[in-house]
Amino acid sequence: MNATINYFKTTGKIITGIKSITTLPQEIKLLGGKRVFIFTDEGIVKAGICDHVLQILEGNVESVSVFGKVPPEPPLETIDECLKLAREANCDLIIGLGGGSAMDVAKVISVLLTNDKSLAQMIGVNLVDKRGVPKILIPTSAGTGSEVTPIVILTDQAENLKKGVVSDFLFPETAILDPELTLSLPPGATAASGMDALIHAVEAYTSVNATPMTDHLALRAIELIVANIRSAWANGSNLEARMNMLEGSLLAGQAFANAGVTAVHAFAYPLGGEFHVPHGVANTVMLCAVLRFNMIASLKKFAALGKLLCPDVLSTDSKVLAEAGISFMEGLIIDLQLPRTLKELNVTQDAIPRMAEGVMKVTRLLANNPRIITLRDANDIYQVVY
């Protein structure tokens, strides 16, 4: 019997299913919201999704304000602008509508409205003092799992680095997952966001902080994603595949919210911070090299992954099974036509030393990694991917 005490935390209420977005007015009412502020991005506005949500809200709230220009990998300056607008609107409920960037902005604005701290004072772990205004998160892609995580990731452009705010107060009160809202996501974004979700699950499973519960969630997420990502990418109107991808992303988010992600994300952060590589793409490019580096430190787990992904491999050799799982990932990336090298991302080789130094600063994630990584290791891993 394992005597370890494990904790598990997640979003208060999760609503899923086709047309579940129609429950939004009653959820706002339950949370006491009257003056609503929606944070979303230009793609969601152009796709008509924001207008659809506004129609659902019409007549159900006193006022609705919209900021429709949340950029990918939001810089710290964007938060200043959004906070000013939210204060001017005197909003009492916030909605994050979109991918991880829109949802992350909604989460951090929520707590900035109620805490007597600046954003700079909140960057780090458990530095938010109290709960924010109520927030509802509505993902329109299956990737980040931000709707069930206590994490916000922002870009510090001055340092070319991603920085995180981590606090239980960032969990939303409610998440609504409607697969119809993901139908307009183009193939490239479907592939990149889906790989991001898969990587969340794989990293949570191999994290040194994994628990039986996070393992269960991570493995189910992996099953759902690998069974549906090709279908969702090849035929975006496949509603069943879209729903399964949303569920997989959600479960992966719950897993890594509690177990943490590892070095794949640490290596992706400098790519996003300096070269503005989309998060899912950056993770995908770094995935297999980091897994090969890590597998020797956790062969049992990596072998189990290989067996899950490649059930036809009959070997009982843990290294053979682990390598089979990584090879499966490589084949998946090829099928989804995603980049596999830094060259394809227009990353220059002379950037590798400073990116490696950037990796070593991401101590929050490196602490979860099953294998210790040195600066030399970081340089070598980037060189392998170049």
KOLKOL-432198 format. One record per residue: x, z, y negated of N, C-alpha, C in turn. Coordinates in pm, whole numbers, plus 32768, in hexadecimal, padded with zeros to 4 digits. Layout:
XZYXZYXZY/...
END
This chain:
805580008078800080008000805880007F83/803E7FA07F28808A7F977EAB80557FFF7E48/80AC80597E1D808180C47DC38088809D7D30/80B180217D1380BD7FF57C8980347FF07C45/802E801F7BC97FB380167B7A7FB77F947B2B/7F537F407B3E7F4B7EC07AF87ED57EBF7A98/7EE77E7D7A297E7C7E6F79C67E547DDC79BC/7DD47DC479A57DA37D3B79947D437D39791F/7D5B7CE078C17D077CD5784A7CE07C447834/7C697C2F78007C3D7BA677E57BCE7BA8777B/7B9E7B33775B7B337B2276F87AB47B6A7725/7A6B7BA176C479F67BF376E379867BA9772A/79677B2F76FF78FC7AE1773E79297A507746/79127A1477BB7937798977D178BB793D77FF/789678D477B67820788477D4784F77F877FA/782777C7786D78557744789B77DF76ED78C6/77F6766A78C57792760E78FB776A75A2789A/7730753A78CF770174CA787E769674FB781B/76A874D6779D765074FC772D76547591770E/76BC75D7773C76C87665771B76DE767B7686/77057612763D7717761E75AC769476447568/7622762775A975A07648756B758776DE7566/75D9772C75AB75CA77BE75A5760B77F97529/765077A674DC769D77D8746A764A78297406/75D477FB73DA7587784B7378756878D873A8/753F78E67427751B796C7457759779C47464/760A79897482768479D9748B76B07A087400/769F79B4739D76BD79DC731376627A4F72E9/75E47A42730B75837AAB72E975A87B30732B/75D07B2A73AA75F67BA473F2766E7BE973B1/76C57B987374773C7BCF733377247BF272A0/76AA7BDC727276877C0171E976BA7BA07180/76DC7B2671A977137AC5714B76A97A8370F6/76C77A757076766C7A30701A76B479C56FC9/773179E56FA3778179866F5477F679586FAC/77E778E06FE2784178AF704A78AC7853700F/79257861704079917806701879C877C57096/79C9773E709679FA76F271087A8576B970E8/7AE476D271417B68769371377B73762A71A4/7B9275AF717B7B9C754171D97C0374DD71A5/7C0D746A71E77C73740871BD7C31738171A1/7C807327716A7C4A72A671407C13725471B4/7C53725D72287C237213729D7B99723F72C7/7B8072C172C27AFD72F672E87A9472CD7281/7ABB72CB72037A5F729F719A7A3C720C71AE/7AA371B871C37A8B712771D37A3A71087250/7A4B715972B87A0171417335796F716B732B/794871AA72BB78BD71D472A9789C725872EB/78FF729A732778E67318736D78C37386730A/790A7388729978ED73EE7234785F73DE71FD/7838736071E377AF734871B377487376721A/776573617297770A738D730376F8742572FF/7766746C72EC776074FE72E4771375297267/772B74E471F776E37506717C764D74F2718B/7625748A71D37596747271EB755974E4723D/75A47515729E7574758372F175637602729E/75BB7612723A75B7768B71E7755076847177/7523760C715874C875FA70E5744C765270F2/743476A1708A73C076F9708873D3777C70D2/7449778E710E74617808715C74C278697119/7503783F70AE755F78967065754B78816FCF/757D78DE6F80756E78D36EEF75C678646EB5/7641785C6EE7769D77F76EB2770577D46F1B/773977596F1177A5772B6F68780D76E66F13/788977146F1D78F976D16EDC795176936F48/799476256F2579E775DE6F877A6F75BF6F4B/7AD875E06F957B5E75AC6F777B7F754C6FE8/7B8174CB6FC97B8E746570317C1574227037/7C7C746670077D01742770037D6D747E7043/7D4A74C870AC7DB1751770F07E1474B77130/7E9474BF71107EF6746271487F26749171D2/7F5D7436721F7F9B7460729D800E74BF7281/8025751C72DD8092757D72CD808E75B97240/80247600721A800E7626718E80847670714F/80B2764170DC811C7689709480E777077051/814177617031811877DF6FF280CC77C76F71/80F2775D6F2880B177406EA8801C771F6EB8/7FF876E26F287F6B76C26F407F1777416F45/7F5077AA6F7D7F0678286F887EE978616EFE/7F4778576EA37F2F78886E1A7EB878406DDB/7EB377BC6DEB7E46776C6DB27DC177926DF2/7DC0779F6E747D4377BF6EBB7D10784B6E9B/7D6C78A86E8D7D4579326E6C7D0379386DE3/7D3B78EF6D847D0078EB6CFD7C7178B66D01/7C5A784B6D4D7BD5780F6D567B73786D6D9C/7BA178B06E057B49790B6E4E7B1F79816DF7/7B7C79B26DA77B5B7A216D4C7AF879F46CE1/7B0C797D6CAC7AB179496C457A2479386C7C/7A1A79136CFD799778FF6D3B795679826D65/79A279F06D5E79707A736D8879317A6C6E13/79757A276E6D793C7A116EF3793D7A916F45/78DB7A9C6F9E78D57B116FF678DC7AEB708A/78F07A6A70A779057A3C712F795579BA712B/79B379AD71867A0B7939718879FD78EF720B/79FB786A720179F8781472777A7677BF727A/7AB877BC72EB7B27776173027AF576F2735C/7AF3767673287ABB7603736F7B27759A737E/7B58758473F77BC07520740A7C2175467477/7C9D751A74667D07753E74C37D4675C2749C/7DBB75DB74D37DFC765B74BD7E1A7678742C/7E3C761173DE7E60762873527DEA765E7303/7D75761F73117CFE764D72C87CD676D972F4/7CDC76F173767CB5777573A87D1977DF737C/7D9977BE737A7DFE781F734E7DED784272BB/7DCF77DE72697DB877F971DA7D40785571CB/7CD5783A72137C5E7890720B7C7F79207231/7CCD793172997CEF79B772C87D3F7A057261/7DA379C472277DFA7A0D71CB7DB47A267145/7D6179C971187D1579E1709C7CB77A5670B0/7C7C7A6271257C227AD171427C637B587127/7CDD7B6A71577D1E7BED71457D5D7BFC70BB/7D847B8E707D7DBB7B976FF57D507BC36F92/7CD27BA56FB07C657BCC6F567C4B7C626F57/7C737CA66FC07C517D346FCD7CC97D926FCD/7D417D5B6FD37DB97DAE6FD77E047DA96F53/7E3F7E196F2D7E8B7E1E6EB07F1D7DFC6ECB/7F327D8A6F0B7FB87D5A6F2B7FC07CC56F0F/80387C976EF0804E7C086EE280627BCA6F6B/805D7B476F7180787B026FEF81047B217021/81657B236FC881EF7B3F6FEF81FA7BC77033/81AA7C26700781AF7CAD704281697CB470C9/811C7C4D70EA80D57C4B716A81207BFE71D7/81817BAE71B081C97B5E721382187BBB726F/81FE7BAD72F082397C06735381CD7C3973B0/81EA7CA673F3818F7CDC745981527D5F742A/80CE7D66742E80827DE0740D809C7E127380/809D7DB7732080B37DDC729480347DCB7240/7FC57DAB72817F427DA5723E7F007E2C724F/7ED17E6671E07EA17EF071E37E107F00720E/7DBA7E9E71EE7D2D7EB0720E7CE87E2B7228/7C727E3572617C227DC172887C027D69720F/7BF67CE872277BD17C8C71BE7B3A7C7A71B4/7B0F7C1E71607A817BFC715D7A607BB471DF/79E37BBB720C79C07B7B728C79E37AE7728E/7A0E7AB873037A377A2D73107A0379F27394/79DC7974738C79B0792774007A0A78AE740C/7A43789974817A9D782874957A5D77C174F1/7A6A774274C87A2A76D475117A9376697529/7AD17666759F7B38760175B97AFD757775CD/7B41751275977B17748775AA7B7E743A75FC/7BDD748376347C3D744976927C5A74B276FD/7C8B7484776F7CAC74E077DB7D4474ED77DF/7D767553779A7E07755D77917E3C75E5776F/7E26761176F47E6C768976C57E37770A7701/7DB6770E77217D7B778B774D7D7377F376E0/7D8277C876627D86782575F27D07787875E7/7C99784576207C1A788F761A7C1C790F766B/7C82792176C07C89799B77107D1479DB7709/7D5A79C4769A7DDF7A02768B7DE77A53760A/7E3D7ABA76087E507B0C75917ECA7ADD7541/7EDE7A5B753E7F5A7A2275067F3879B574A2/7F8479B174357F7E794573D3800C790F73C2/801B788C73CB809F784E73BA809E77F8733C/80FE781272E4810977CB7264819677957254/81A5773571F9822776F771E28266772D7162/82DF7761716E832F778670FA8387770E70D9/835D76C0707683A576447057842F765F701E/844176CF6FDD84C576EF6FA4852C77047012/8501773D7083855D775870F1854F76F57163/84F37694715684D9763371C184BB76797246/846A76E2723F844B773072B783B7775072BD/83867761733882FF7796734D8307782F734A/82A3786D730E829D78FE73098212792C7334/820B79A27371818E79D073A9815C7A52736F/80D97A5D736780967ADB734C804F7B0073CF/806C7B76740380337BA074837FEE7C27746F/7F6C7C2974887F1F7CA474777E9B7C9874C1/7E6F7D0374FF7DEC7D0375417D7B7CE774DF/7D927D01745F7D2B7CE773FB7D137C5173E4/7D687BFE741F7D577B6D74127CF87B33747A/7CD77B8074E27C727B5075407BF07B3874F5/7BB07AC775097B2E7AB274C87AC07B03750C/7A557B1674C379E17B597500799E7AFD7566/799E7A7B754879567A1B759D79A3799875A5/79A1795A761979D578D2762B7967787D7668/795A7803763678F677A5766A793E77277699/792D770577197970769277547907762C7781/78F775C3773278977559774F78E574D9776B/78E074A577E67932742F7805790D73B377B5/789373AC7783786C7337773478BE732D76B4/78F0739D76837941739B760979CE73647622/79F3735376A07A79732076C07A78728B76E3/7A04724D76E579FA71C277137A45715F76BB/7A52717E763B7A94711F75DF7B2B712E75DC/7B61718E76287BF271A276297C3671297669/7C9370E776237CD2706E76597D2D708E76D0/7D507027771E7D9E703E77987E2370867783/7E6E7060771C7EEF70A077047EE1713476EA/7E7F715876977E6971E576777E30722F76F0/7DDE71EB773F7DA9722777BA7E1B724C7819/7E7A71EF78277EEC720678807F457277784D/7F68727277CC7FC472D777957F8673627795/7F07736B776E7EC673EF776B7EB0742277F9/7E8F73C878557E7C73F278DF7EFC7423791E/7F6C73E179007FED741079328010749778F5/7FED74AB78788005752D78387FBE759B7884/7F40758178A97EF475E478F67F3375FC797F/7F5E759179C07F9E759F7A43801D75F27A38/806A75DA79D080E8762479BC80CB76B7799F/806176D379558039775F7940802477A579C6/7FDF77617A217FC2779E7AA3804077B07AF6/8095774A7AF8811177527B47816C77C07B10/817677C97A8D81CE782E7A52819578BB7A65/811178C87A5A80D6794C7A7180EF79787B02/80E479197B5F80F879397BED818779647C0A/81E8792A7BC3827579477BDE82AF79AE7B7D/825F79DF7B21828D7A447AC282AF7AC67B09/83107B0D7AD483337B907B0E82C37BF67AF8/82647BD57AA181F47C307A8681757C0A7AD0/817F7BAD7B2D81097B837B7980D07BF87BC8/804B7BF77BD880057C5B7C277FAE7C137C8D/7F787C5B7CF07F1D7C187D4E7EAA7BD07D09/7E737C0B7C9E7E047BCB7C5A7E307B4D7C10/7EA17B537BC97ECF7ADB7B837EF97A6F7BE6/7F307A987C587F537A347CBE7ED779EB7CEF/7E6C7A367D077DEF79FA7D357DBB79947CCF/7DBB79BB7C517D8B79627BE87DE678E77BD9/7E6878FE7BDD7EC878907BCB7EBD782A7C3C/7EB3785A7CB77EAC77FD7D287E2B77AD7D25/7DBB77EC7D017D3D77A27CF67D45773C7C84/7D8477627C167D9677057BA77DE7768C7BD3/7E5376A37C1C7EA776357C4C7E5575D87CA5/7E0876107D007DB475BE7D597D5475667D09/7D1075A27CA87CB075577C587CF274E87C06/7D6175087BC97DA074A87B6F7DDC74337BBC/7E27744E7C267E6673DF7C6E7DFD73877CB3/7D8973C07CD27D1F73727D127CCF731D7CB0/7CDA733B7C2D7C8272F97BCC7CC972B57B58/7D4872D17B417D88729E7AC87D9672067AC9/7DB271CD7B3E7DBD713B7B437D3770FA7B26/7CCB71327B5C7C4570FA7B457C1D71067AB2/7C3671797A767C14718C79E97C64712E7990/7CE2711579B57D3870BB79687D0B702A7979/7CEB700279F37CCB6F767A0F7C3E6F5079E4/7BE46FB179E37B586F9779BD7B24700F7971/7B35700B78ED7B12707D78997A8170A4789C/7A2A704B78CD799B706A78D1797270B37950/79D370D079A679B671187A23799B71AB7A00/791B71CD79F678F4725079C5791B72BF7A26/791572A37AA7793C73087B0979D173287AFD/7A2372C07AEF7AB372D77ADE7ACF73227A5D/7A87730179F47A99734579737A7773DA797E/7A0973FA79C479E3748679D47A4874D17A28/7A7874927A927ADC74D27AE77B6074E97A9D/7B84748B7A457BFC749D79F57BEC75117992/7B76751B79567B5C758B78FA7B6676107944/7B2C761479BD7B3376907A0B7BC276AF7A32/7C0D76487A5B7C99765E7A7F7CEA76917A0A/7CD3765779957D197682791D7CF8771378FB/7C77773679087C4A77BE78ED7C8F7821794B/7C8F780479CD7CCB785F7A2E7D62786B7A19/7DA277FB79F87E3177FE79DB7E4B7853795F/7DF2784778FB7DFF789978837DF2792D78A1/7D91795078F57D8179DC791A7DFC7A0F7966/7E3579BA79BA7EAC79E17A077F2279FA79AB/7F40799A79517FB879AD79017FA37A0F788E/7F247A2678677F0A7A8C78017F357B157832/7F357B2778B57F577BA978EF7FE17BAB7930/800D7B3B796980917B3779AA80FD7AFD7950/80D47AAD78EF81357A6D7896816579E878CA/81907991786F81D579177897826B79307895/82B878CE78C4834778E578D7839A78807889/8407785378C5846B78087879844277797857/83E4773F789F83B976B8787A838976B877EA/8337771977C98305772377408375774376DD/83D377957706844377B776AE8492773A768A/84A576E076EB84EE766376D1849976017680/8416760A768C83BF75AF764383B775D375AE/83C57653758D83B3767D75038410763574A0/8494762B74BA84E975E3745B84C4754F744F/8493751274BA8469748674B383F374767454/839774D4745A832574D073FF834C74F37372/83A1755A736583C6758B72E0841875287291/847D74EA72D084D7748F728784AA73FE728D/847C73D17301845D7343731383C773277317/8376738F730882E47381730082AA733B737B/82E7735473EC82B37320746A8235736E748D/81C6732C74AD814C737574D2816973D77543/8127744A753B814774BA7593813F74957627/80D27453765080C4742F76DC812E73CF770B/8155737376B581BF731276D78245735976E3/826273B2768682E173FC768A82EC744E770A/82817492772F828174DF77AB829674867824/825274137825825A73B8789782E8738578AC/8329735F783E83B2732A7848841273927881/83FD7410785E84597479788A843774B47912/83C074967945838B74DD79B983E774DB7A33/840674667A668448745F7AE884D774947AE5/851E747C7A7785A774B07A6E85A875487A6E/854A75857A26854576177A228519764E7AAA/84B9760D7AEC848E763C7B6F850076367BD5/854F75CB7BCF85C175C17C2D8627762F7C11/863A76507B94869676BD7B71865F77427BA4/85DD77567B9685A077D87BB5858B77F17C4A/857977877C998542779A7D1F859877F37D78/861A77F27D67867278417DBC865A78D67DAA/862678FD7D34860E798A7D17858A79BD7D50/853379607D7884AE79887DA9847F79267E14/84D179167E7C84B778AE7EE0843178BF7F26/8409793A7F3F838A79517F84831579187F34/831579347EB382A979027E5C82B078697E50/832778337E3D833477A37E2D831277597EAE/833377967F1F830D775B7F9F827677597FB1/823477C67F8681A277CC7F8D816277607F37/819C77497EC2816B76DC7E6B817A76567EB0/81F076417EEC820875C47F3381A575AE7FA4/818676187FEB8127760D805A809C75EE8027/807676287FB57FF3760D7F797FE9757B7F4D/8052754A7F0C805074C37ED4806A74587F3D/80B5747A7FA480DD7418800A80BF744E8096/8041745C80BA801F749A813C8051744B81B4/807273CC81A180A1737A8210813473908231/817B73D681DA820873F581F7820B74648260/8243744582D5823C74A1834682B17502834E/831474EF82FA838A754582FF836775D682E2/83B17631831E83A576C08300841776F082A8/846E7693828184DF76B4822A84AE76C5819A/84C5773981628490775780DD84C576F78073/854476D3807B857D76788017854075ED8022/852875C1809D84E8753E80B0845C753E8074/841075A8808E838875B28058838A75BB7FC0/83E6760A7F8A83F076187EF8840F75927EB7/846D754A7EF1849374C77EBB841F74647EC7/83D2746D7F32835F74157F4382F9742A7ED2/82E574A87EAE828874C57E4082B6748C7DBC/833774967DA1836D74607D25836573C77D26/8381738A7D99837672F87DA482E672CB7D8E/8285731C7DBD81F872FE7DA481DE72FA7D0E/8214735B7CC58202735E7C34823C72E07BF4/82B072B67C2282EE723D7BEB829571C37C01/825A71B97C788200714A7C938184714D7C3D/815171C47C2480DA71D37BD080F971A57B41/816C71CC7B0F819371A57A86819F710D7A7B/81D770CE7AE381E3703B7AE481596FFC7AE5/80FD702F7B3A80766FF87B41802E6FFF7ABB/8046706C7A718002708079F18049703B797D/80B66FF6799C81016FA67939812E6FFB78C1/815F707278E1819470CA7879822C70C17875/826970E0780482FC70DA77F9833F713A785A/83B9711578838403716978E2848E718F78AE/84B97155783F853F7170780A8539718B7774/85A271CD774285AC71E576B385C171647666/8604710376A386197083766185957041763D/8536704B769884B2700F767E846C70527608/849570CB75E784597114757784AA710374F7/850F70AC74FB85677094748885B27111745D/85D1716574BE862371DB74A386B671B174B1/870571D1744D879171AA745087E3720F74A0/884A71DE74E288997236753988E272A274EA/89047283746D894B72E8741D88F0735D73F6/886E734F740F881173BE73F1880E74257461/8845740374D4883A745C7547887774E6752F/88F074F174F78928757874E388D075D2748D/8899759D7420884775F473CB87BF760F740B/878B75AF745A870F75CB74A387267639750B/879A7633754C87BB769B75AF87C17724756D/87FA772974F587FD77A774AC876F77D4748A/87197773746C868C77937451864777CE74CA/866677987540862C77CD75BC864E786175CC/86CA788375B086F7790D75C586B2796F7567/8674793D74FC862C799374A0859E79B474D2/85707967753684E8797B756684EA79E775D2/85157A5C75AB852B7AC9760B84AA7AF8764D/84397AEB760583B97B17763D839A7ACC76BE/83BB7A4C76C4839E79FC773A840F7A0377A1/848A7A05777384FA7A0C77D184F57A8D7823/84BA7AF577EA84AE7B74783484527B6678AD/83FA7B0178AD839F7AEB791E83DB7A92798A/844B7A50796A848279EA79C384BE7A297A41/84A979EA7AB584DF7A267B3085777A207B3B/85B779CA7AEC864879C17AEF868079D27A62/86E97A217A5587297A3679D3876579B279A3/8750799479238783791978E787E9793B787A/885E7900788388C67912781E88C4789A77BF/890E78A577538919783576F4895177B97739/89B377CD778F89EB775B77D88982771B7832/8932776F787588C6773A78C9886576E77876/88437719780087E476D277AA881B764A7783/889B7644775F88DA75C4774088D4756677B8/88F6759A782D88FA754778A58871751078C9/8809756378BB8782753778DE875574C7787F/877074D677FE874E746A77A0879B73EB77C2/881A73F977E9886A7382780A8830733B7884/8801738678E787C4734B795E874B72F77937/86FE732778D7868372E378B086A0726E7852/8715726E78138733720677B08739717D77F2/
END
